[in-house]
Amino acid sequence: MARERAGKYPYGGGRVEGNLAYDFDYEQRREQRSRTRRKEEARPAPAPVQRREQRAQTTVRTRPRQKISLVSLFGFATVVAMVVALVMSYAQLAKISDNVVSMKSELSALQEEHVSLLTQYEKTFDLASIKEAAEAAGMSKPSASQIYYVDLSAPDSVVVYQQSGTNVLSRIFTSLGHGVCSVVEYFR
């Protein structure tokens, strides 16, 4: 390790902290430190004191039973209910999307059938075939003696006939009868 430090720091040693000026008292301080170390090494180490270890009696402590608050219980129940509702809504969504897919396929099949039936319908209204069928059945165009014209140039007129002399009591019974009839007809 000293070689590594010498390689890093070419001025003989290691890292220098402080001032790099020449220190005249360095040798004296180094001698004094080495003397104090020798004195400390010459002193006998104190004998270890033998202590008697006492085992502490361990008692098992149990925590008192904690009560569950009603608010947390209600919150948990709410979360569970929401999760169940979410799962159920996903199931309904899957069922509905399956129905939509089946209805789309049915719609495409019905549209194809509509096109084929529409072509058959248009074939039935071929005027040449209709004319042939009418002549085969004995039909012919009407003659001039069979044509009649109605003149509707006169203005429209309406004549209303009312009964004269109905009393109030008969009108009340008539309106009640009409009311009952309309209620019965509504609920049918």
HUHUCOR-V75917 format. One record per residue. N is the residue number from 1. RES is the residue in one letter. SS is DSSP state (alpha for helix, beta for strand, coil for the rest). PHI is phi as a letter, one per 30 degrees, with the letter a starting at -180 (none if undefined). D_CENTER is the distance of its C-alpha to the mean C-alpha in Angstrom with 1 decimal. Layout:
n = [N;N]
res = [RES;RES]
ss = [SS;SS]
phi = [PHI;PHI]
d_center = [D_CENTER;D_CENTER]
This chain:
n = [1;2;3;4;5;6;7;8;9;10;11;12;13;14;15;16;17;18;19;20;21;22;23;24;25;26;27;28;29;30;31;32;33;34;35;36;37;38;39;40;41;42;43;44;45;46;47;48;49;50;51;52;53;54;55;56;57;58;59;60;61;62;63;64;65;66;67;68;69;70;71;72;73;74;75;76;77;78;79;80;81;82;83;84;85;86;87;88;89;90;91;92;93;94;95;96;97;98;99;100;101;102;103;104;105;106;107;108;109;110;111;112;113;114;115;116;117;118;119;120;121;122;123;124;125;126;127;128;129;130;131;132;133;134;135;136;137;138;139;140;141;142;143;144;145;146;147;148;149;150;151;152;153;154;155;156;157;158;159;160;161;162;163;164;165;166;167;168;169;170;171;172;173;174;175;176;177;178;179;180;181;182;183;184;185;186;187;188]
res = [M;A;R;E;R;A;G;K;Y;P;Y;G;G;G;R;V;E;G;N;L;A;Y;D;F;D;Y;E;Q;R;R;E;Q;R;S;R;T;R;R;K;E;E;A;R;P;A;P;A;P;V;Q;R;R;E;Q;R;A;Q;T;T;V;R;T;R;P;R;Q;K;I;S;L;V;S;L;F;G;F;A;T;V;V;A;M;V;V;A;L;V;M;S;Y;A;Q;L;A;K;I;S;D;N;V;V;S;M;K;S;E;L;S;A;L;Q;E;E;H;V;S;L;L;T;Q;Y;E;K;T;F;D;L;A;S;I;K;E;A;A;E;A;A;G;M;S;K;P;S;A;S;Q;I;Y;Y;V;D;L;S;A;P;D;S;V;V;V;Y;Q;Q;S;G;T;N;V;L;S;R;I;F;T;S;L;G;H;G;V;C;S;V;V;E;Y;F;R]
ss = [coil;alpha;alpha;alpha;alpha;alpha;alpha;alpha;coil;coil;coil;coil;coil;coil;coil;coil;coil;coil;coil;coil;coil;coil;coil;coil;coil;alpha;alpha;alpha;alpha;alpha;alpha;alpha;alpha;alpha;alpha;alpha;alpha;alpha;alpha;alpha;alpha;alpha;coil;coil;coil;coil;coil;coil;coil;coil;coil;coil;coil;coil;coil;coil;coil;coil;coil;coil;coil;coil;coil;coil;coil;coil;coil;coil;coil;alpha;alpha;alpha;alpha;alpha;alpha;alpha;alpha;alpha;alpha;alpha;alpha;alpha;alpha;alpha;alpha;alpha;alpha;alpha;alpha;alpha;alpha;alpha;alpha;alpha;alpha;alpha;alpha;alpha;alpha;alpha;alpha;alpha;alpha;alpha;alpha;alpha;alpha;alpha;alpha;alpha;alpha;alpha;alpha;alpha;alpha;alpha;alpha;alpha;alpha;alpha;alpha;alpha;alpha;alpha;coil;coil;alpha;alpha;alpha;alpha;alpha;alpha;alpha;alpha;alpha;alpha;coil;coil;coil;coil;coil;coil;coil;alpha;alpha;alpha;coil;coil;coil;coil;coil;coil;coil;coil;coil;coil;coil;coil;coil;coil;coil;coil;coil;coil;coil;coil;coil;alpha;alpha;alpha;alpha;alpha;alpha;alpha;alpha;alpha;alpha;alpha;alpha;alpha;alpha;alpha;alpha;alpha;alpha;alpha;alpha;coil]
phi = [none;d;d;d;d;d;d;d;c;d;c;i;l;b;d;c;c;j;d;c;d;d;c;d;c;d;d;d;d;d;d;d;d;d;d;d;d;d;d;d;d;d;d;d;d;d;d;d;d;d;c;c;d;c;d;d;d;c;c;d;c;c;d;d;d;d;c;d;d;d;d;d;d;d;d;d;d;d;d;d;d;d;d;d;d;d;d;d;d;d;d;d;d;d;d;d;d;d;d;d;d;d;d;d;d;d;d;d;d;d;d;d;d;d;d;d;d;d;d;d;d;d;d;d;c;d;d;d;d;d;d;d;d;d;d;d;d;j;d;b;d;d;d;d;d;c;c;b;c;c;c;c;d;d;d;d;b;b;c;c;c;c;d;c;i;d;d;d;d;d;d;d;d;d;d;d;d;d;d;d;d;d;d;d;d;d;d;d]
d_center = [66.9;69.9;70.4;66.8;67.4;70.7;69.0;66.4;68.9;72.3;74.3;74.8;72.3;69.0;67.0;69.1;67.9;69.7;72.8;74.4;77.9;80.6;80.8;84.3;83.5;80.9;83.5;84.6;81.2;80.4;83.6;82.9;79.4;80.9;83.6;81.1;79.1;82.2;83.1;79.7;80.0;83.5;82.4;81.6;78.0;77.8;77.5;74.2;74.2;73.2;70.9;70.3;66.7;65.6;62.6;60.4;59.6;55.9;54.4;51.0;48.9;46.0;43.3;43.1;40.2;37.4;35.8;32.1;31.1;29.6;27.0;25.7;25.8;23.9;21.3;21.0;20.8;18.1;15.9;16.9;16.1;12.6;12.1;13.8;11.8;8.5;10.7;12.2;9.3;8.6;12.4;12.7;10.4;12.7;15.7;15.0;14.6;17.8;19.5;18.8;20.3;23.2;23.8;23.9;26.5;28.4;28.3;29.8;32.4;33.3;33.7;36.1;38.0;38.1;39.8;42.3;43.1;43.5;46.0;47.9;48.0;49.3;52.0;53.2;54.0;56.4;59.3;62.0;60.8;60.6;64.1;65.4;63.8;65.3;68.7;68.6;67.8;70.8;69.1;70.7;70.3;71.7;75.2;76.3;77.7;74.4;72.5;72.5;71.1;70.0;70.7;68.0;69.3;70.4;68.1;66.0;67.5;66.5;68.8;67.5;69.7;69.3;70.9;73.3;73.9;70.8;70.7;67.8;67.2;66.8;64.2;62.2;62.2;61.3;58.3;57.1;57.5;55.4;52.7;52.7;52.6;49.6;47.6;48.5;47.5;44.2;43.2;44.4]
